[in-house]
């Protein structure tokens, strides 16, 4: 079972470069989201989506774009990388189901990004 | 900002129960208590959640006080593999996929 797959695992960028972090899930989940985690801190929400064609901003959206053309994929684009975007990026997917409105988020293994 | 408060760190002896506290001072009636953990460098992993009753699954037990202002995650027999950062999170029923993480509790299980 693949679950949530993130690529690449590691990336080094120069300031001003652009790139796309890929996220794919094979669980047919409606919800997907992107978080970043800086050293020693908890995760912060960047953008999220409640279904194909629907996205919204989270806590720290500046400098990032997203789109959701399919249920499976939710790419995160860095338009012009800055050193402040050096972080570990996690993608997650979930759906609400069953008893206690169960909404388990499944996280990918993360992408470690360094911007020089 | 995170709405929950947790101790920054705690140690636990292997084989003993680990009791992780969490304060939910501003929790509202439609918010659930969720616990996740993050083993070093990995993505967070769901553990358990509840609304107002105690819950148990194969990983842990969750105790929620009657006023819902505090909860305790219990790992009944801690192993070295339970060393991780544990997060308690208040999640509105309609939150979908928006989680607000705090700093969590760094748990070190010692032999």
Boltz contact constraints between the chains, C-beta under 6 A:
constraints:
  - contact:
      token1: [A, 31]
      token2: [B, 96]
      max_distance: 6.0
  - contact:
      token1: [A, 31]
      token2: [B, 97]
      max_distance: 6.0
  - contact:
      token1: [A, 33]
      token2: [B, 97]
      max_distance: 6.0
  - contact:
      token1: [A, 42]
      token2: [B, 101]
      max_distance: 6.0
  - contact:
      token1: [A, 42]
      token2: [B, 102]
      max_distance: 6.0
  - contact:
      token1: [A, 42]
      token2: [B, 103]
      max_distance: 6.0
  - contact:
      token1: [A, 42]
      token2: [B, 104]
      max_distance: 6.0
  - contact:
      token1: [A, 43]
      token2: [B, 101]
      max_distance: 6.0
  - contact:
      token1: [A, 45]
      token2: [B, 98]
      max_distance: 6.0
  - contact:
      token1: [A, 48]
      token2: [B, 97]
      max_distance: 6.0
  - contact:
      token1: [A, 48]
      token2: [B, 98]
      max_distance: 6.0
  - contact:
      token1: [A, 50]
      token2: [B, 96]
      max_distance: 6.0
  - contact:
      token1: [A, 90]
      token2: [B, 43]
      max_distance: 6.0
  - contact:
      token1: [A, 94]
      token2: [B, 97]
      max_distance: 6.0
  - contact:
      token1: [A, 100]
      token2: [B, 51]
      max_distance: 6.0
  - contact:
      token1: [A, 101]
      token2: [B, 93]
      max_distance: 6.0
  - contact:
      token1: [A, 104]
      token2: [B, 46]
      max_distance: 6.0
  - contact:
      token1: [A, 107]
      token2: [B, 43]
      max_distance: 6.0
  - contact:
      token1: [A, 107]
      token2: [B, 44]
      max_distance: 6.0
  - contact:
      token1: [A, 108]
      token2: [B, 43]
      max_distance: 6.0
  - contact:
      token1: [A, 109]
      token2: [B, 43]
      max_distance: 6.0
  - contact:
      token1: [A, 110]
      token2: [B, 43]
      max_distance: 6.0
